[in-house]
């Protein structure tokens, strides 16, 4: 009985760890994508300023 609960406990911890890593990876990629989008938008605005000037 104790060994079974120990296995389920380690599986539970492993699952939480994997979910945490995946969540952090998702957040990191999402913010990286957002910052890239902002850079693209800034470059487009800069080009428009040159065209209008």
PyMOL Python script that loads the backbone (N, CA, C, O; Angstrom):
from pymol import cmd

cmd.read_pdbstr("""\
ATOM      1  N   UNK A   1       0.839  -1.201   0.000  1.00  0.00           N
ATOM      2  CA  UNK A   1       0.000   0.000   0.000  1.00  0.00           C
ATOM      3  C   UNK A   1       0.880   1.260   0.000  1.00  0.00           C
ATOM      4  O   UNK A   1       0.624   2.204  -0.747  1.00  0.00           O
ATOM      5  N   UNK A   2       1.903   1.260   0.835  1.00  0.00           N
ATOM      6  CA  UNK A   2       2.773   2.438   0.935  1.00  0.00           C
ATOM      7  C   UNK A   2       3.553   2.649  -0.351  1.00  0.00           C
ATOM      8  O   UNK A   2       3.704   3.781  -0.810  1.00  0.00           O
ATOM      9  N   UNK A   3       4.054   1.550  -0.944  1.00  0.00           N
ATOM     10  CA  UNK A   3       4.835   1.674  -2.179  1.00  0.00           C
ATOM     11  C   UNK A   3       3.961   2.212  -3.311  1.00  0.00           C
ATOM     12  O   UNK A   3       4.427   2.986  -4.147  1.00  0.00           O
ATOM     13  N   UNK A   4       2.699   1.803  -3.335  1.00  0.00           N
ATOM     14  CA  UNK A   4       1.774   2.275  -4.366  1.00  0.00           C
ATOM     15  C   UNK A   4       1.555   3.780  -4.226  1.00  0.00           C
ATOM     16  O   UNK A   4       1.580   4.506  -5.220  1.00  0.00           O
ATOM     17  N   UNK A   5       1.341   4.248  -3.004  1.00  0.00           N
ATOM     18  CA  UNK A   5       1.122   5.681  -2.784  1.00  0.00           C
ATOM     19  C   UNK A   5       2.392   6.466  -3.107  1.00  0.00           C
ATOM     20  O   UNK A   5       2.317   7.605  -3.569  1.00  0.00           O
ATOM     21  N   UNK A   6       3.560   5.861  -2.867  1.00  0.00           N
ATOM     22  CA  UNK A   6       4.832   6.519  -3.164  1.00  0.00           C
ATOM     23  C   UNK A   6       4.972   6.710  -4.672  1.00  0.00           C
ATOM     24  O   UNK A   6       5.407   7.765  -5.134  1.00  0.00           O
ATOM     25  N   UNK A   7       4.599   5.672  -5.442  1.00  0.00           N
ATOM     26  CA  UNK A   7       4.691   5.757  -6.906  1.00  0.00           C
ATOM     27  C   UNK A   7       3.735   6.840  -7.419  1.00  0.00           C
ATOM     28  O   UNK A   7       4.117   7.654  -8.260  1.00  0.00           O
ATOM     29  N   UNK A   8       2.501   6.851  -6.919  1.00  0.00           N
ATOM     30  CA  UNK A   8       1.529   7.851  -7.389  1.00  0.00           C
ATOM     31  C   UNK A   8       1.992   9.259  -7.003  1.00  0.00           C
ATOM     32  O   UNK A   8       1.751  10.217  -7.739  1.00  0.00           O
ATOM     33  N   UNK A   9       2.654   9.384  -5.851  1.00  0.00           N
ATOM     34  CA  UNK A   9       3.153  10.690  -5.407  1.00  0.00           C
ATOM     35  C   UNK A   9       4.248  11.184  -6.337  1.00  0.00           C
ATOM     36  O   UNK A   9       4.258  12.356  -6.711  1.00  0.00           O
ATOM     37  N   UNK A  10       5.184  10.294  -6.722  1.00  0.00           N
ATOM     38  CA  UNK A  10       6.266  10.699  -7.623  1.00  0.00           C
ATOM     39  C   UNK A  10       5.705  11.006  -9.009  1.00  0.00           C
ATOM     40  O   UNK A  10       6.159  11.940  -9.669  1.00  0.00           O
ATOM     41  N   UNK A  11       4.720  10.224  -9.453  1.00  0.00           N
ATOM     42  CA  UNK A  11       4.082  10.503 -10.750  1.00  0.00           C
ATOM     43  C   UNK A  11       3.412  11.869 -10.714  1.00  0.00           C
ATOM     44  O   UNK A  11       3.480  12.633 -11.676  1.00  0.00           O
ATOM     45  N   UNK A  12       2.767  12.164  -9.596  1.00  0.00           N
ATOM     46  CA  UNK A  12       2.095  13.446  -9.411  1.00  0.00           C
ATOM     47  C   UNK A  12       3.106  14.589  -9.492  1.00  0.00           C
ATOM     48  O   UNK A  12       2.868  15.585 -10.175  1.00  0.00           O
ATOM     49  N   UNK A  13       4.234  14.442  -8.794  1.00  0.00           N
ATOM     50  CA  UNK A  13       5.280  15.471  -8.816  1.00  0.00           C
ATOM     51  C   UNK A  13       5.862  15.627 -10.212  1.00  0.00           C
ATOM     52  O   UNK A  13       6.103  16.746 -10.665  1.00  0.00           O
ATOM     53  N   UNK A  14       6.091  14.503 -10.900  1.00  0.00           N
ATOM     54  CA  UNK A  14       6.636  14.557 -12.264  1.00  0.00           C
ATOM     55  C   UNK A  14       5.674  15.289 -13.189  1.00  0.00           C
ATOM     56  O   UNK A  14       6.088  16.110 -14.006  1.00  0.00           O
ATOM     57  N   UNK A  15       4.379  14.983 -13.053  1.00  0.00           N
ATOM     58  CA  UNK A  15       3.370  15.633 -13.893  1.00  0.00           C
ATOM     59  C   UNK A  15       3.362  17.136 -13.653  1.00  0.00           C
ATOM     60  O   UNK A  15       3.318  17.918 -14.603  1.00  0.00           O
ATOM     61  N   UNK A  16       3.406  17.542 -12.384  1.00  0.00           N
ATOM     62  CA  UNK A  16       3.415  18.977 -12.051  1.00  0.00           C
ATOM     63  C   UNK A  16       4.658  19.646 -12.631  1.00  0.00           C
ATOM     64  O   UNK A  16       4.585  20.746 -13.178  1.00  0.00           O
ATOM     65  N   UNK A  17       5.805  18.967 -12.504  1.00  0.00           N
ATOM     66  CA  UNK A  17       7.060  19.528 -13.023  1.00  0.00           C
ATOM     67  C   UNK A  17       6.979  19.709 -14.531  1.00  0.00           C
ATOM     68  O   UNK A  17       7.349  20.758 -15.057  1.00  0.00           O
ATOM     69  N   UNK A  18       6.492  18.678 -15.228  1.00  0.00           N
ATOM     70  CA  UNK A  18       6.387  18.744 -16.697  1.00  0.00           C
ATOM     71  C   UNK A  18       5.417  19.852 -17.102  1.00  0.00           C
ATOM     72  O   UNK A  18       5.696  20.622 -18.021  1.00  0.00           O
ATOM     73  N   UNK A  19       4.276  19.931 -16.410  1.00  0.00           N
ATOM     74  CA  UNK A  19       3.302  20.984 -16.722  1.00  0.00           C
ATOM     75  C   UNK A  19       3.899  22.364 -16.490  1.00  0.00           C
ATOM     76  O   UNK A  19       3.671  23.284 -17.275  1.00  0.00           O
ATOM     77  N   UNK A  20       4.665  22.509 -15.410  1.00  0.00           N
ATOM     78  CA  UNK A  20       5.306  23.787 -15.113  1.00  0.00           C
ATOM     79  C   UNK A  20       6.297  24.184 -16.190  1.00  0.00           C
ATOM     80  O   UNK A  20       6.342  25.340 -16.611  1.00  0.00           O
ATOM     81  N   UNK A  21       7.094  23.214 -16.636  1.00  0.00           N
ATOM     82  CA  UNK A  21       8.080  23.490 -17.688  1.00  0.00           C
ATOM     83  C   UNK A  21       7.370  23.878 -18.981  1.00  0.00           C
ATOM     84  O   UNK A  21       7.766  24.840 -19.639  1.00  0.00           O
ATOM     85  N   UNK A  22       6.327  23.140 -19.350  1.00  0.00           N
ATOM     86  CA  UNK A  22       5.580  23.445 -20.573  1.00  0.00           C
ATOM     87  C   UNK A  22       4.944  24.828 -20.483  1.00  0.00           C
ATOM     88  O   UNK A  22       4.951  25.584 -21.455  1.00  0.00           O
ATOM     89  N   UNK A  23       4.391  25.160 -19.307  1.00  0.00           N
ATOM     90  CA  UNK A  23       3.762  26.466 -19.119  1.00  0.00           C
ATOM     91  C   UNK A  23       4.785  27.589 -19.270  1.00  0.00           C
ATOM     92  O   UNK A  23       4.524  28.590 -19.937  1.00  0.00           O
ATOM     93  N   UNK A  24       5.958  27.414 -18.642  1.00  0.00           N
ATOM     94  CA  UNK A  24       7.010  28.426 -18.745  1.00  0.00           C
ATOM     95  C   UNK A  24       7.478  28.583 -20.183  1.00  0.00           C
ATOM     96  O   UNK A  24       7.717  29.698 -20.646  1.00  0.00           O
ATOM     97  N   UNK A  25       7.609  27.463 -20.891  1.00  0.00           N
ATOM     98  CA  UNK A  25       8.032  27.497 -22.292  1.00  0.00           C
ATOM     99  C   UNK A  25       7.003  28.254 -23.126  1.00  0.00           C
ATOM    100  O   UNK A  25       7.361  29.075 -23.970  1.00  0.00           O
ATOM    101  N   UNK A  26       5.714  27.971 -22.883  1.00  0.00           N
ATOM    102  CA  UNK A  26       4.642  28.631 -23.624  1.00  0.00           C
ATOM    103  C   UNK A  26       4.669  30.137 -23.389  1.00  0.00           C
ATOM    104  O   UNK A  26       4.583  30.924 -24.332  1.00  0.00           O
ATOM    105  N   UNK A  27       4.789  30.534 -22.114  1.00  0.00           N
ATOM    106  CA  UNK A  27       4.823  31.962 -21.771  1.00  0.00           C
ATOM    107  C   UNK A  27       6.028  32.636 -22.420  1.00  0.00           C
ATOM    108  O   UNK A  27       5.916  33.731 -22.972  1.00  0.00           O
ATOM    109  N   UNK A  28       7.199  31.961 -22.348  1.00  0.00           N
ATOM    110  CA  UNK A  28       8.427  32.516 -22.935  1.00  0.00           C
ATOM    111  C   UNK A  28       8.264  32.725 -24.438  1.00  0.00           C
ATOM    112  O   UNK A  28       8.603  33.787 -24.960  1.00  0.00           O
ATOM    113  N   UNK A  29       7.747  31.714 -25.133  1.00  0.00           N
ATOM    114  CA  UNK A  29       7.569  31.824 -26.584  1.00  0.00           C
ATOM    115  C   UNK A  29       6.528  32.882 -26.922  1.00  0.00           C
ATOM    116  O   UNK A  29       6.677  33.612 -27.902  1.00  0.00           O
ATOM    117  N   UNK A  30       5.467  32.966 -26.108  1.00  0.00           N
ATOM    118  CA  UNK A  30       4.407  33.941 -26.358  1.00  0.00           C
ATOM    119  C   UNK A  30       4.943  35.365 -26.265  1.00  0.00           C
ATOM    120  O   UNK A  30       4.661  36.198 -27.125  1.00  0.00           O
ATOM    121  N   UNK A  31       5.731  35.644 -25.200  1.00  0.00           N
ATOM    122  CA  UNK A  31       6.282  36.987 -25.043  1.00  0.00           C
ATOM    123  C   UNK A  31       7.336  37.275 -26.108  1.00  0.00           C
ATOM    124  O   UNK A  31       7.456  38.411 -26.567  1.00  0.00           O
ATOM    125  N   UNK A  32       8.101  36.257 -26.505  1.00  0.00           N
ATOM    126  CA  UNK A  32       9.092  36.424 -27.565  1.00  0.00           C
ATOM    127  C   UNK A  32       8.370  36.803 -28.864  1.00  0.00           C
ATOM    128  O   UNK A  32       8.818  37.683 -29.599  1.00  0.00           O
ATOM    129  N   UNK A  33       7.239  36.120 -29.135  1.00  0.00           N
ATOM    130  CA  UNK A  33       6.443  36.412 -30.329  1.00  0.00           C
ATOM    131  C   UNK A  33       5.876  37.826 -30.254  1.00  0.00           C
ATOM    132  O   UNK A  33       5.894  38.561 -31.242  1.00  0.00           O
ATOM    133  N   UNK A  34       5.371  38.206 -29.076  1.00  0.00           N
ATOM    134  CA  UNK A  34       4.805  39.549 -28.912  1.00  0.00           C
ATOM    135  C   UNK A  34       5.855  40.619 -29.156  1.00  0.00           C
ATOM    136  O   UNK A  34       5.585  41.602 -29.845  1.00  0.00           O
ATOM    137  N   UNK A  35       7.050  40.444 -28.601  1.00  0.00           N
ATOM    138  CA  UNK A  35       8.104  41.448 -28.771  1.00  0.00           C
ATOM    139  C   UNK A  35       8.518  41.525 -30.236  1.00  0.00           C
ATOM    140  O   UNK A  35       8.840  42.602 -30.737  1.00  0.00           O
ATOM    141  N   UNK A  36       8.508  40.378 -30.929  1.00  0.00           N
ATOM    142  CA  UNK A  36       8.844  40.375 -32.356  1.00  0.00           C
ATOM    143  C   UNK A  36       7.779  41.153 -33.127  1.00  0.00           C
ATOM    144  O   UNK A  36       8.104  41.922 -34.031  1.00  0.00           O
ATOM    145  N   UNK A  37       6.510  40.955 -32.772  1.00  0.00           N
ATOM    146  CA  UNK A  37       5.426  41.678 -33.432  1.00  0.00           C
ATOM    147  C   UNK A  37       5.571  43.185 -33.219  1.00  0.00           C
ATOM    148  O   UNK A  37       5.362  43.965 -34.147  1.00  0.00           O
ATOM    149  N   UNK A  38       5.927  43.594 -32.007  1.00  0.00           N
ATOM    150  CA  UNK A  38       6.112  45.021 -31.715  1.00  0.00           C
ATOM    151  C   UNK A  38       7.243  45.594 -32.560  1.00  0.00           C
ATOM    152  O   UNK A  38       7.124  46.703 -33.081  1.00  0.00           O
ATOM    153  N   UNK A  39       8.337  44.851 -32.701  1.00  0.00           N
ATOM    154  CA  UNK A  39       9.461  45.309 -33.522  1.00  0.00           C
ATOM    155  C   UNK A  39       9.005  45.500 -34.967  1.00  0.00           C
ATOM    156  O   UNK A  39       9.346  46.500 -35.600  1.00  0.00           O
ATOM    157  N   UNK A  40       8.239  44.548 -35.486  1.00  0.00           N
ATOM    158  CA  UNK A  40       7.748  44.637 -36.865  1.00  0.00           C
ATOM    159  C   UNK A  40       6.866  45.868 -37.013  1.00  0.00           C
ATOM    160  O   UNK A  40       6.995  46.612 -37.985  1.00  0.00           O
ATOM    161  N   UNK A  41       5.963  46.088 -36.048  1.00  0.00           N
ATOM    162  CA  UNK A  41       5.085  47.255 -36.100  1.00  0.00           C
ATOM    163  C   UNK A  41       5.883  48.555 -36.071  1.00  0.00           C
ATOM    164  O   UNK A  41       5.551  49.499 -36.788  1.00  0.00           O
ATOM    165  N   UNK A  42       6.934  48.612 -35.247  1.00  0.00           N
ATOM    166  CA  UNK A  42       7.774  49.810 -35.181  1.00  0.00           C
ATOM    167  C   UNK A  42       8.473  50.046 -36.511  1.00  0.00           C
ATOM    168  O   UNK A  42       8.562  51.184 -36.972  1.00  0.00           O
ATOM    169  N   UNK A  43       8.970  48.977 -37.134  1.00  0.00           N
ATOM    170  CA  UNK A  43       9.652  49.119 -38.421  1.00  0.00           C
ATOM    171  C   UNK A  43       8.683  49.622 -39.487  1.00  0.00           C
ATOM    172  O   UNK A  43       9.054  50.448 -40.320  1.00  0.00           O
ATOM    173  N   UNK A  44       7.448  49.130 -39.466  1.00  0.00           N
ATOM    174  CA  UNK A  44       6.442  49.580 -40.437  1.00  0.00           C
ATOM    175  C   UNK A  44       6.154  51.065 -40.227  1.00  0.00           C
ATOM    176  O   UNK A  44       6.069  51.821 -41.195  1.00  0.00           O
ATOM    177  N   UNK A  45       6.003  51.490 -38.969  1.00  0.00           N
ATOM    178  CA  UNK A  45       5.754  52.907 -38.677  1.00  0.00           C
ATOM    179  C   UNK A  45       6.919  53.769 -39.152  1.00  0.00           C
ATOM    180  O   UNK A  45       6.715  54.852 -39.700  1.00  0.00           O
ATOM    181  N   UNK A  46       8.147  53.280 -38.938  1.00  0.00           N
ATOM    182  CA  UNK A  46       9.337  54.023 -39.339  1.00  0.00           C
ATOM    183  C   UNK A  46       9.353  54.191 -40.863  1.00  0.00           C
ATOM    184  O   UNK A  46       9.656  55.272 -41.369  1.00  0.00           O
ATOM    185  N   UNK A  47       9.026  53.120 -41.587  1.00  0.00           N
ATOM    186  CA  UNK A  47       8.999  53.194 -43.055  1.00  0.00           C
ATOM    187  C   UNK A  47       7.940  54.185 -43.516  1.00  0.00           C
ATOM    188  O   UNK A  47       8.171  54.945 -44.456  1.00  0.00           O
ATOM    189  N   UNK A  48       6.786  54.183 -42.868  1.00  0.00           N
ATOM    190  CA  UNK A  48       5.720  55.112 -43.234  1.00  0.00           C
ATOM    191  C   UNK A  48       6.151  56.557 -43.016  1.00  0.00           C
ATOM    192  O   UNK A  48       5.789  57.435 -43.799  1.00  0.00           O
ATOM    193  N   UNK A  49       6.918  56.813 -41.960  1.00  0.00           N
ATOM    194  CA  UNK A  49       7.409  58.171 -41.701  1.00  0.00           C
ATOM    195  C   UNK A  49       8.342  58.614 -42.822  1.00  0.00           C
ATOM    196  O   UNK A  49       8.270  59.753 -43.282  1.00  0.00           O
ATOM    197  N   UNK A  50       9.224  57.705 -43.263  1.00  0.00           N
ATOM    198  CA  UNK A  50      10.150  58.048 -44.341  1.00  0.00           C
ATOM    199  C   UNK A  50       9.390  58.328 -45.638  1.00  0.00           C
ATOM    200  O   UNK A  50       9.746  59.234 -46.392  1.00  0.00           O
ATOM    201  N   UNK A  51       8.345  57.545 -45.889  1.00  0.00           N
ATOM    202  CA  UNK A  51       7.567  57.733 -47.118  1.00  0.00           C
ATOM    203  C   UNK A  51       6.837  59.075 -47.096  1.00  0.00           C
ATOM    204  O   UNK A  51       6.782  59.776 -48.106  1.00  0.00           O
ATOM    205  N   UNK A  52       6.275  59.430 -45.928  1.00  0.00           N
ATOM    206  CA  UNK A  52       5.512  60.676 -45.845  1.00  0.00           C
ATOM    207  C   UNK A  52       6.431  61.896 -45.838  1.00  0.00           C
ATOM    208  O   UNK A  52       6.029  62.979 -46.263  1.00  0.00           O
ATOM    209  N   UNK A  53       7.667  61.723 -45.356  1.00  0.00           N
ATOM    210  CA  UNK A  53       8.589  62.868 -45.274  1.00  0.00           C
ATOM    211  C   UNK A  53       9.117  63.269 -46.642  1.00  0.00           C
ATOM    212  O   UNK A  53       9.901  64.211 -46.750  1.00  0.00           O
TER     213      UNK A  53
END
""", "prot")
cmd.dss("prot")
cmd.show_as("cartoon", "prot")
cmd.util.cbc("prot")
cmd.orient("prot")
